[in-house]
């Protein structure tokens, strides 16, 4: 889902890493499944990519301005 969201925005792993203040190798590990992002990083990735990365509707667009329960 991270890679799909990144590709949709035409961002490289390096670009995404800079936007969320992480190393490109970390983004690569998340995308390949070698590492699992903590909730803080997941939140930054969700806001940057505009998609949900947690819960049952992973990959869906985030509803702007709405709190999900």
mmCIF file of the N, C-alpha and C atoms, coordinates in Angstrom:
data_MODEL
# 
_entry.id   MODEL 
# 
loop_
_atom_site.group_PDB 
_atom_site.id 
_atom_site.type_symbol 
_atom_site.label_atom_id 
_atom_site.label_alt_id 
_atom_site.label_comp_id 
_atom_site.label_asym_id 
_atom_site.label_entity_id 
_atom_site.label_seq_id 
_atom_site.pdbx_PDB_ins_code 
_atom_site.Cartn_x 
_atom_site.Cartn_y 
_atom_site.Cartn_z 
_atom_site.occupancy 
_atom_site.B_iso_or_equiv 
_atom_site.pdbx_formal_charge 
_atom_site.auth_seq_id 
_atom_site.auth_comp_id 
_atom_site.auth_asym_id 
_atom_site.auth_atom_id 
_atom_site.pdbx_PDB_model_num 
ATOM 1   N N  . UNK A 1 1  ? 0.832   -1.196 0.000  1.00 0.00 ? 1  UNK A N  1 
ATOM 2   C CA . UNK A 1 1  ? 0.000   0.000  0.000  1.00 0.00 ? 1  UNK A CA 1 
ATOM 3   C C  . UNK A 1 1  ? 0.872   1.253  0.000  1.00 0.00 ? 1  UNK A C  1 
ATOM 4   N N  . UNK A 1 2  ? 1.997   1.223  0.719  1.00 0.00 ? 2  UNK A N  1 
ATOM 5   C CA . UNK A 1 2  ? 2.888   2.386  0.758  1.00 0.00 ? 2  UNK A CA 1 
ATOM 6   C C  . UNK A 1 2  ? 3.425   2.663  -0.642 1.00 0.00 ? 2  UNK A C  1 
ATOM 7   N N  . UNK A 1 3  ? 3.886   1.611  -1.309 1.00 0.00 ? 3  UNK A N  1 
ATOM 8   C CA . UNK A 1 3  ? 4.450   1.780  -2.643 1.00 0.00 ? 3  UNK A CA 1 
ATOM 9   C C  . UNK A 1 3  ? 3.388   2.278  -3.626 1.00 0.00 ? 3  UNK A C  1 
ATOM 10  N N  . UNK A 1 4  ? 2.179   1.737  -3.556 1.00 0.00 ? 4  UNK A N  1 
ATOM 11  C CA . UNK A 1 4  ? 1.098   2.171  -4.442 1.00 0.00 ? 4  UNK A CA 1 
ATOM 12  C C  . UNK A 1 4  ? 0.798   3.652  -4.241 1.00 0.00 ? 4  UNK A C  1 
ATOM 13  N N  . UNK A 1 5  ? 0.717   4.074  -2.980 1.00 0.00 ? 5  UNK A N  1 
ATOM 14  C CA . UNK A 1 5  ? 0.452   5.481  -2.687 1.00 0.00 ? 5  UNK A CA 1 
ATOM 15  C C  . UNK A 1 5  ? 1.570   6.381  -3.167 1.00 0.00 ? 5  UNK A C  1 
ATOM 16  N N  . UNK A 1 6  ? 2.789   5.925  -2.993 1.00 0.00 ? 6  UNK A N  1 
ATOM 17  C CA . UNK A 1 6  ? 3.956   6.702  -3.424 1.00 0.00 ? 6  UNK A CA 1 
ATOM 18  C C  . UNK A 1 6  ? 3.977   6.835  -4.943 1.00 0.00 ? 6  UNK A C  1 
ATOM 19  N N  . UNK A 1 7  ? 3.703   5.728  -5.641 1.00 0.00 ? 7  UNK A N  1 
ATOM 20  C CA . UNK A 1 7  ? 3.703   5.747  -7.107 1.00 0.00 ? 7  UNK A CA 1 
ATOM 21  C C  . UNK A 1 7  ? 2.594   6.653  -7.647 1.00 0.00 ? 7  UNK A C  1 
ATOM 22  N N  . UNK A 1 8  ? 1.442   6.640  -6.980 1.00 0.00 ? 8  UNK A N  1 
ATOM 23  C CA . UNK A 1 8  ? 0.318   7.474  -7.414 1.00 0.00 ? 8  UNK A CA 1 
ATOM 24  C C  . UNK A 1 8  ? 0.684   8.957  -7.367 1.00 0.00 ? 8  UNK A C  1 
ATOM 25  N N  . UNK A 1 9  ? 1.550   9.319  -6.423 1.00 0.00 ? 9  UNK A N  1 
ATOM 26  C CA . UNK A 1 9  ? 1.998   10.716 -6.303 1.00 0.00 ? 9  UNK A CA 1 
ATOM 27  C C  . UNK A 1 9  ? 3.288   10.968 -7.076 1.00 0.00 ? 9  UNK A C  1 
ATOM 28  N N  . UNK A 1 10 ? 3.759   9.932  -7.785 1.00 0.00 ? 10 UNK A N  1 
ATOM 29  C CA . UNK A 1 10 ? 4.987   10.023 -8.576 1.00 0.00 ? 10 UNK A CA 1 
ATOM 30  C C  . UNK A 1 10 ? 6.189   10.454 -7.728 1.00 0.00 ? 10 UNK A C  1 
ATOM 31  N N  . UNK A 1 11 ? 6.276   9.879  -6.524 1.00 0.00 ? 11 UNK A N  1 
ATOM 32  C CA . UNK A 1 11 ? 7.393   10.162 -5.628 1.00 0.00 ? 11 UNK A CA 1 
ATOM 33  C C  . UNK A 1 11 ? 8.370   8.996  -5.660 1.00 0.00 ? 11 UNK A C  1 
ATOM 34  N N  . UNK A 1 12 ? 9.652   9.307  -5.566 1.00 0.00 ? 12 UNK A N  1 
ATOM 35  C CA . UNK A 1 12 ? 10.646  8.243  -5.400 1.00 0.00 ? 12 UNK A CA 1 
ATOM 36  C C  . UNK A 1 12 ? 10.690  7.877  -3.914 1.00 0.00 ? 12 UNK A C  1 
ATOM 37  N N  . UNK A 1 13 ? 11.356  6.776  -3.602 1.00 0.00 ? 13 UNK A N  1 
ATOM 38  C CA . UNK A 1 13 ? 11.516  6.411  -2.187 1.00 0.00 ? 13 UNK A CA 1 
ATOM 39  C C  . UNK A 1 13 ? 12.258  7.521  -1.456 1.00 0.00 ? 13 UNK A C  1 
ATOM 40  N N  . UNK A 1 14 ? 13.236  8.108  -2.125 1.00 0.00 ? 14 UNK A N  1 
ATOM 41  C CA . UNK A 1 14 ? 14.020  9.199  -1.520 1.00 0.00 ? 14 UNK A CA 1 
ATOM 42  C C  . UNK A 1 14 ? 13.127  10.410 -1.239 1.00 0.00 ? 14 UNK A C  1 
ATOM 43  N N  . UNK A 1 15 ? 12.256  10.763 -2.195 1.00 0.00 ? 15 UNK A N  1 
ATOM 44  C CA . UNK A 1 15 ? 11.344  11.911 -2.007 1.00 0.00 ? 15 UNK A CA 1 
ATOM 45  C C  . UNK A 1 15 ? 10.424  11.676 -0.818 1.00 0.00 ? 15 UNK A C  1 
ATOM 46  N N  . UNK A 1 16 ? 9.842   10.481 -0.755 1.00 0.00 ? 16 UNK A N  1 
ATOM 47  C CA . UNK A 1 16 ? 8.934   10.161 0.340  1.00 0.00 ? 16 UNK A CA 1 
ATOM 48  C C  . UNK A 1 16 ? 9.678   10.183 1.671  1.00 0.00 ? 16 UNK A C  1 
ATOM 49  N N  . UNK A 1 17 ? 10.880  9.624  1.675  1.00 0.00 ? 17 UNK A N  1 
ATOM 50  C CA . UNK A 1 17 ? 11.690  9.599  2.896  1.00 0.00 ? 17 UNK A CA 1 
ATOM 51  C C  . UNK A 1 17 ? 11.945  11.018 3.404  1.00 0.00 ? 17 UNK A C  1 
ATOM 52  N N  . UNK A 1 18 ? 12.267  11.933 2.487  1.00 0.00 ? 18 UNK A N  1 
ATOM 53  C CA . UNK A 1 18 ? 12.518  13.320 2.888  1.00 0.00 ? 18 UNK A CA 1 
ATOM 54  C C  . UNK A 1 18 ? 11.256  13.967 3.461  1.00 0.00 ? 18 UNK A C  1 
ATOM 55  N N  . UNK A 1 19 ? 10.100  13.667 2.865  1.00 0.00 ? 19 UNK A N  1 
ATOM 56  C CA . UNK A 1 19 ? 8.852   14.268 3.325  1.00 0.00 ? 19 UNK A CA 1 
ATOM 57  C C  . UNK A 1 19 ? 8.468   13.802 4.731  1.00 0.00 ? 19 UNK A C  1 
ATOM 58  N N  . UNK A 1 20 ? 8.815   12.563 5.079  1.00 0.00 ? 20 UNK A N  1 
ATOM 59  C CA . UNK A 1 20 ? 8.461   12.051 6.409  1.00 0.00 ? 20 UNK A CA 1 
ATOM 60  C C  . UNK A 1 20 ? 9.671   12.011 7.348  1.00 0.00 ? 20 UNK A C  1 
ATOM 61  N N  . UNK A 1 21 ? 10.794  12.580 6.891  1.00 0.00 ? 21 UNK A N  1 
ATOM 62  C CA . UNK A 1 21 ? 11.995  12.700 7.711  1.00 0.00 ? 21 UNK A CA 1 
ATOM 63  C C  . UNK A 1 21 ? 12.546  11.337 8.128  1.00 0.00 ? 21 UNK A C  1 
ATOM 64  N N  . UNK A 1 22 ? 12.618  10.420 7.165  1.00 0.00 ? 22 UNK A N  1 
ATOM 65  C CA . UNK A 1 22 ? 13.193  9.096  7.394  1.00 0.00 ? 22 UNK A CA 1 
ATOM 66  C C  . UNK A 1 22 ? 14.238  8.834  6.316  1.00 0.00 ? 22 UNK A C  1 
ATOM 67  N N  . UNK A 1 23 ? 15.029  7.785  6.490  1.00 0.00 ? 23 UNK A N  1 
ATOM 68  C CA . UNK A 1 23 ? 16.032  7.419  5.495  1.00 0.00 ? 23 UNK A CA 1 
ATOM 69  C C  . UNK A 1 23 ? 15.370  6.640  4.353  1.00 0.00 ? 23 UNK A C  1 
ATOM 70  N N  . UNK A 1 24 ? 15.841  6.832  3.108  1.00 0.00 ? 24 UNK A N  1 
ATOM 71  C CA . UNK A 1 24 ? 15.277  6.074  1.980  1.00 0.00 ? 24 UNK A CA 1 
ATOM 72  C C  . UNK A 1 24 ? 15.335  4.563  2.195  1.00 0.00 ? 24 UNK A C  1 
ATOM 73  N N  . UNK A 1 25 ? 16.376  4.077  2.877  1.00 0.00 ? 25 UNK A N  1 
ATOM 74  C CA . UNK A 1 25 ? 16.493  2.637  3.117  1.00 0.00 ? 25 UNK A CA 1 
ATOM 75  C C  . UNK A 1 25 ? 15.364  2.136  4.025  1.00 0.00 ? 25 UNK A C  1 
ATOM 76  N N  . UNK A 1 26 ? 14.877  2.989  4.907  1.00 0.00 ? 26 UNK A N  1 
ATOM 77  C CA . UNK A 1 26 ? 13.768  2.634  5.796  1.00 0.00 ? 26 UNK A CA 1 
ATOM 78  C C  . UNK A 1 26 ? 12.487  2.470  4.969  1.00 0.00 ? 26 UNK A C  1 
ATOM 79  N N  . UNK A 1 27 ? 12.243  3.406  4.053  1.00 0.00 ? 27 UNK A N  1 
ATOM 80  C CA . UNK A 1 27 ? 11.065  3.319  3.177  1.00 0.00 ? 27 UNK A CA 1 
ATOM 81  C C  . UNK A 1 27 ? 11.144  2.032  2.356  1.00 0.00 ? 27 UNK A C  1 
ATOM 82  N N  . UNK A 1 28 ? 12.325  1.720  1.856  1.00 0.00 ? 28 UNK A N  1 
ATOM 83  C CA . UNK A 1 28 ? 12.524  0.506  1.067  1.00 0.00 ? 28 UNK A CA 1 
ATOM 84  C C  . UNK A 1 28 ? 12.198  -0.738 1.911  1.00 0.00 ? 28 UNK A C  1 
ATOM 85  N N  . UNK A 1 29 ? 12.652  -0.736 3.160  1.00 0.00 ? 29 UNK A N  1 
ATOM 86  C CA . UNK A 1 29 ? 12.368  -1.866 4.060  1.00 0.00 ? 29 UNK A CA 1 
ATOM 87  C C  . UNK A 1 29 ? 10.875  -2.007 4.332  1.00 0.00 ? 29 UNK A C  1 
ATOM 88  N N  . UNK A 1 30 ? 10.167  -0.874 4.505  1.00 0.00 ? 30 UNK A N  1 
ATOM 89  C CA . UNK A 1 30 ? 8.720   -0.918 4.738  1.00 0.00 ? 30 UNK A CA 1 
ATOM 90  C C  . UNK A 1 30 ? 8.015   -1.496 3.517  1.00 0.00 ? 30 UNK A C  1 
ATOM 91  N N  . UNK A 1 31 ? 8.404   -1.026 2.327  1.00 0.00 ? 31 UNK A N  1 
ATOM 92  C CA . UNK A 1 31 ? 7.740   -1.467 1.105  1.00 0.00 ? 31 UNK A CA 1 
ATOM 93  C C  . UNK A 1 31 ? 7.984   -2.946 0.817  1.00 0.00 ? 31 UNK A C  1 
ATOM 94  N N  . UNK A 1 32 ? 9.155   -3.441 1.179  1.00 0.00 ? 32 UNK A N  1 
ATOM 95  C CA . UNK A 1 32 ? 9.483   -4.843 0.903  1.00 0.00 ? 32 UNK A CA 1 
ATOM 96  C C  . UNK A 1 32 ? 9.004   -5.773 2.017  1.00 0.00 ? 32 UNK A C  1 
ATOM 97  N N  . UNK A 1 33 ? 8.539   -5.190 3.123  1.00 0.00 ? 33 UNK A N  1 
ATOM 98  C CA . UNK A 1 33 ? 8.051   -5.999 4.218  1.00 0.00 ? 33 UNK A CA 1 
ATOM 99  C C  . UNK A 1 33 ? 9.137   -6.436 5.190  1.00 0.00 ? 33 UNK A C  1 
ATOM 100 N N  . UNK A 1 34 ? 10.359  -5.910 5.029  1.00 0.00 ? 34 UNK A N  1 
ATOM 101 C CA . UNK A 1 34 ? 11.455  -6.274 5.934  1.00 0.00 ? 34 UNK A CA 1 
ATOM 102 C C  . UNK A 1 34 ? 11.327  -5.582 7.286  1.00 0.00 ? 34 UNK A C  1 
ATOM 103 N N  . UNK A 1 35 ? 10.602  -4.458 7.310  1.00 0.00 ? 35 UNK A N  1 
ATOM 104 C CA . UNK A 1 35 ? 10.427  -3.715 8.558  1.00 0.00 ? 35 UNK A CA 1 
ATOM 105 C C  . UNK A 1 35 ? 8.976   -3.264 8.650  1.00 0.00 ? 35 UNK A C  1 
ATOM 106 N N  . UNK A 1 36 ? 8.508   -3.067 9.870  1.00 0.00 ? 36 UNK A N  1 
ATOM 107 C CA . UNK A 1 36 ? 7.146   -2.605 10.109 1.00 0.00 ? 36 UNK A CA 1 
ATOM 108 C C  . UNK A 1 36 ? 7.240   -1.223 10.746 1.00 0.00 ? 36 UNK A C  1 
ATOM 109 N N  . UNK A 1 37 ? 6.624   -0.208 10.122 1.00 0.00 ? 37 UNK A N  1 
ATOM 110 C CA . UNK A 1 37 ? 6.696   1.135  10.695 1.00 0.00 ? 37 UNK A CA 1 
ATOM 111 C C  . UNK A 1 37 ? 5.938   1.230  12.013 1.00 0.00 ? 37 UNK A C  1 
ATOM 112 N N  . UNK A 1 38 ? 6.469   2.036  12.922 1.00 0.00 ? 38 UNK A N  1 
ATOM 113 C CA . UNK A 1 38 ? 5.733   2.261  14.169 1.00 0.00 ? 38 UNK A CA 1 
ATOM 114 C C  . UNK A 1 38 ? 4.568   3.219  13.888 1.00 0.00 ? 38 UNK A C  1 
ATOM 115 N N  . UNK A 1 39 ? 3.700   3.403  14.862 1.00 0.00 ? 39 UNK A N  1 
ATOM 116 C CA . UNK A 1 39 ? 2.491   4.199  14.628 1.00 0.00 ? 39 UNK A CA 1 
ATOM 117 C C  . UNK A 1 39 ? 2.801   5.652  14.286 1.00 0.00 ? 39 UNK A C  1 
ATOM 118 N N  . UNK A 1 40 ? 3.876   6.195  14.842 1.00 0.00 ? 40 UNK A N  1 
ATOM 119 C CA . UNK A 1 40 ? 4.242   7.584  14.547 1.00 0.00 ? 40 UNK A CA 1 
ATOM 120 C C  . UNK A 1 40 ? 4.620   7.736  13.067 1.00 0.00 ? 40 UNK A C  1 
ATOM 121 N N  . UNK A 1 41 ? 5.440   6.819  12.576 1.00 0.00 ? 41 UNK A N  1 
ATOM 122 C CA . UNK A 1 41 ? 5.857   6.863  11.177 1.00 0.00 ? 41 UNK A CA 1 
ATOM 123 C C  . UNK A 1 41 ? 4.661   6.563  10.267 1.00 0.00 ? 41 UNK A C  1 
ATOM 124 N N  . UNK A 1 42 ? 3.820   5.597  10.669 1.00 0.00 ? 42 UNK A N  1 
ATOM 125 C CA . UNK A 1 42 ? 2.624   5.292  9.881  1.00 0.00 ? 42 UNK A CA 1 
ATOM 126 C C  . UNK A 1 42 ? 1.743   6.525  9.728  1.00 0.00 ? 42 UNK A C  1 
ATOM 127 N N  . UNK A 1 43 ? 1.587   7.282  10.793 1.00 0.00 ? 43 UNK A N  1 
ATOM 128 C CA . UNK A 1 43 ? 0.782   8.507  10.734 1.00 0.00 ? 43 UNK A CA 1 
ATOM 129 C C  . UNK A 1 43 ? 1.346   9.502  9.749  1.00 0.00 ? 43 UNK A C  1 
ATOM 130 N N  . UNK A 1 44 ? 2.672   9.681  9.768  1.00 0.00 ? 44 UNK A N  1 
ATOM 131 C CA . UNK A 1 44 ? 3.314   10.612 8.826  1.00 0.00 ? 44 UNK A CA 1 
ATOM 132 C C  . UNK A 1 44 ? 3.137   10.122 7.390  1.00 0.00 ? 44 UNK A C  1 
ATOM 133 N N  . UNK A 1 45 ? 3.289   8.812  7.182  1.00 0.00 ? 45 UNK A N  1 
ATOM 134 C CA . UNK A 1 45 ? 3.122   8.253  5.840  1.00 0.00 ? 45 UNK A CA 1 
ATOM 135 C C  . UNK A 1 45 ? 1.681   8.421  5.353  1.00 0.00 ? 45 UNK A C  1 
ATOM 136 N N  . UNK A 1 46 ? 0.712   8.187  6.236  1.00 0.00 ? 46 UNK A N  1 
ATOM 137 C CA . UNK A 1 46 ? -0.700  8.338  5.861  1.00 0.00 ? 46 UNK A CA 1 
ATOM 138 C C  . UNK A 1 46 ? -1.004  9.774  5.438  1.00 0.00 ? 46 UNK A C  1 
ATOM 139 N N  . UNK A 1 47 ? -0.532  10.737 6.219  1.00 0.00 ? 47 UNK A N  1 
ATOM 140 C CA . UNK A 1 47 ? -0.794  12.141 5.894  1.00 0.00 ? 47 UNK A CA 1 
ATOM 141 C C  . UNK A 1 47 ? -0.095  12.546 4.591  1.00 0.00 ? 47 UNK A C  1 
ATOM 142 N N  . UNK A 1 48 ? 1.134   12.090 4.401  1.00 0.00 ? 48 UNK A N  1 
ATOM 143 C CA . UNK A 1 48 ? 1.896   12.453 3.211  1.00 0.00 ? 48 UNK A CA 1 
ATOM 144 C C  . UNK A 1 48 ? 1.300   11.829 1.955  1.00 0.00 ? 48 UNK A C  1 
ATOM 145 N N  . UNK A 1 49 ? 0.916   10.562 2.043  1.00 0.00 ? 49 UNK A N  1 
ATOM 146 C CA . UNK A 1 49 ? 0.402   9.849  0.876  1.00 0.00 ? 49 UNK A CA 1 
ATOM 147 C C  . UNK A 1 49 ? -1.105  10.049 0.680  1.00 0.00 ? 49 UNK A C  1 
ATOM 148 N N  . UNK A 1 50 ? -1.797  10.448 1.742  1.00 0.00 ? 50 UNK A N  1 
ATOM 149 C CA . UNK A 1 50 ? -3.236  10.662 1.645  1.00 0.00 ? 50 UNK A CA 1 
ATOM 150 C C  . UNK A 1 50 ? -4.042  9.374  1.580  1.00 0.00 ? 50 UNK A C  1 
ATOM 151 N N  . UNK A 1 51 ? -3.463  8.268  2.086  1.00 0.00 ? 51 UNK A N  1 
ATOM 152 C CA . UNK A 1 51 ? -4.179  6.993  2.109  1.00 0.00 ? 51 UNK A CA 1 
ATOM 153 C C  . UNK A 1 51 ? -4.079  6.369  3.492  1.00 0.00 ? 51 UNK A C  1 
ATOM 154 N N  . UNK A 1 52 ? -5.025  5.464  3.784  1.00 0.00 ? 52 UNK A N  1 
ATOM 155 C CA . UNK A 1 52 ? -4.998  4.746  5.064  1.00 0.00 ? 52 UNK A CA 1 
ATOM 156 C C  . UNK A 1 52 ? -4.022  3.592  4.981  1.00 0.00 ? 52 UNK A C  1 
ATOM 157 N N  . UNK A 1 53 ? -3.223  3.422  6.012  1.00 0.00 ? 53 UNK A N  1 
ATOM 158 C CA . UNK A 1 53 ? -2.259  2.335  6.075  1.00 0.00 ? 53 UNK A CA 1 
ATOM 159 C C  . UNK A 1 53 ? -2.518  1.423  7.274  1.00 0.00 ? 53 UNK A C  1 
ATOM 160 N N  . UNK A 1 54 ? -3.606  1.711  7.995  1.00 0.00 ? 54 UNK A N  1 
ATOM 161 C CA . UNK A 1 54 ? -3.939  0.908  9.173  1.00 0.00 ? 54 UNK A CA 1 
ATOM 162 C C  . UNK A 1 54 ? -5.417  0.532  9.112  1.00 0.00 ? 54 UNK A C  1 
ATOM 163 N N  . UNK A 1 55 ? -5.765  -0.548 9.783  1.00 0.00 ? 55 UNK A N  1 
ATOM 164 C CA . UNK A 1 55 ? -7.165  -0.951 9.874  1.00 0.00 ? 55 UNK A CA 1 
ATOM 165 C C  . UNK A 1 55 ? -7.603  -1.801 8.697  1.00 0.00 ? 55 UNK A C  1 
ATOM 166 N N  . UNK A 1 56 ? -8.909  -1.916 8.538  1.00 0.00 ? 56 UNK A N  1 
ATOM 167 C CA . UNK A 1 56 ? -9.454  -2.830 7.531  1.00 0.00 ? 56 UNK A CA 1 
ATOM 168 C C  . UNK A 1 56 ? -9.513  -2.233 6.138  1.00 0.00 ? 56 UNK A C  1 
ATOM 169 N N  . UNK A 1 57 ? -9.433  -0.908 6.030  1.00 0.00 ? 57 UNK A N  1 
ATOM 170 C CA . UNK A 1 57 ? -9.553  -0.276 4.714  1.00 0.00 ? 57 UNK A CA 1 
ATOM 171 C C  . UNK A 1 57 ? -8.224  0.313  4.239  1.00 0.00 ? 57 UNK A C  1 
ATOM 172 N N  . UNK A 1 58 ? -7.177  -0.482 4.349  1.00 0.00 ? 58 UNK A N  1 
ATOM 173 C CA . UNK A 1 58 ? -5.841  -0.062 3.930  1.00 0.00 ? 58 UNK A CA 1 
ATOM 174 C C  . UNK A 1 58 ? -5.857  0.245  2.434  1.00 0.00 ? 58 UNK A C  1 
ATOM 175 N N  . UNK A 1 59 ? -5.251  1.377  2.073  1.00 0.00 ? 59 UNK A N  1 
ATOM 176 C CA . UNK A 1 59 ? -5.172  1.767  0.673  1.00 0.00 ? 59 UNK A CA 1 
ATOM 177 C C  . UNK A 1 59 ? -6.250  2.739  0.239  1.00 0.00 ? 59 UNK A C  1 
ATOM 178 N N  . UNK A 1 60 ? -7.301  2.886  1.060  1.00 0.00 ? 60 UNK A N  1 
ATOM 179 C CA . UNK A 1 60 ? -8.357  3.840  0.709  1.00 0.00 ? 60 UNK A CA 1 
ATOM 180 C C  . UNK A 1 60 ? -7.884  5.261  1.004  1.00 0.00 ? 60 UNK A C  1 
ATOM 181 N N  . UNK A 1 61 ? -8.443  6.211  0.249  1.00 0.00 ? 61 UNK A N  1 
ATOM 182 C CA . UNK A 1 61 ? -8.083  7.607  0.456  1.00 0.00 ? 61 UNK A CA 1 
ATOM 183 C C  . UNK A 1 61 ? -8.513  8.060  1.842  1.00 0.00 ? 61 UNK A C  1 
ATOM 184 N N  . UNK A 1 62 ? -7.677  8.911  2.445  1.00 0.00 ? 62 UNK A N  1 
ATOM 185 C CA . UNK A 1 62 ? -8.021  9.458  3.755  1.00 0.00 ? 62 UNK A CA 1 
ATOM 186 C C  . UNK A 1 62 ? -9.135  10.495 3.571  1.00 0.00 ? 62 UNK A C  1 
ATOM 187 N N  . UNK A 1 63 ? -10.091 10.491 4.467  1.00 0.00 ? 63 UNK A N  1 
ATOM 188 C CA . UNK A 1 63 ? -11.128 11.506 4.480  1.00 0.00 ? 63 UNK A CA 1 
ATOM 189 C C  . UNK A 1 63 ? -10.548 12.733 5.167  1.00 0.00 ? 63 UNK A C  1 
ATOM 190 N N  . UNK A 1 64 ? -10.401 13.798 4.429  1.00 0.00 ? 64 UNK A N  1 
ATOM 191 C CA . UNK A 1 64 ? -9.797  15.006 4.989  1.00 0.00 ? 64 UNK A CA 1 
ATOM 192 C C  . UNK A 1 64 ? -10.762 15.671 5.954  1.00 0.00 ? 64 UNK A C  1 
ATOM 193 N N  . UNK A 1 65 ? -10.246 15.985 7.137  1.00 0.00 ? 65 UNK A N  1 
ATOM 194 C CA . UNK A 1 65 ? -11.040 16.700 8.126  1.00 0.00 ? 65 UNK A CA 1 
ATOM 195 C C  . UNK A 1 65 ? -11.966 15.822 8.955  1.00 0.00 ? 65 UNK A C  1 
ATOM 196 N N  . UNK A 1 66 ? -11.966 14.524 8.696  1.00 0.00 ? 66 UNK A N  1 
ATOM 197 C CA . UNK A 1 66 ? -12.824 13.616 9.469  1.00 0.00 ? 66 UNK A CA 1 
ATOM 198 C C  . UNK A 1 66 ? -11.953 12.716 10.330 1.00 0.00 ? 66 UNK A C  1 
ATOM 199 N N  . UNK A 1 67 ? -12.401 12.531 11.557 1.00 0.00 ? 67 UNK A N  1 
ATOM 200 C CA . UNK A 1 67 ? -11.713 11.588 12.442 1.00 0.00 ? 67 UNK A CA 1 
ATOM 201 C C  . UNK A 1 67 ? -12.293 10.203 12.204 1.00 0.00 ? 67 UNK A C  1 
ATOM 202 N N  . UNK A 1 68 ? -11.431 9.219  12.018 1.00 0.00 ? 68 UNK A N  1 
ATOM 203 C CA . UNK A 1 68 ? -11.936 7.860  11.862 1.00 0.00 ? 68 UNK A CA 1 
ATOM 204 C C  . UNK A 1 68 ? -12.034 7.214  13.236 1.00 0.00 ? 68 UNK A C  1 
ATOM 205 N N  . UNK A 1 69 ? -13.063 6.398  13.416 1.00 0.00 ? 69 UNK A N  1 
ATOM 206 C CA . UNK A 1 69 ? -13.247 5.775  14.722 1.00 0.00 ? 69 UNK A CA 1 
ATOM 207 C C  . UNK A 1 69 ? -12.674 4.389  14.761 1.00 0.00 ? 69 UNK A C  1 
# 
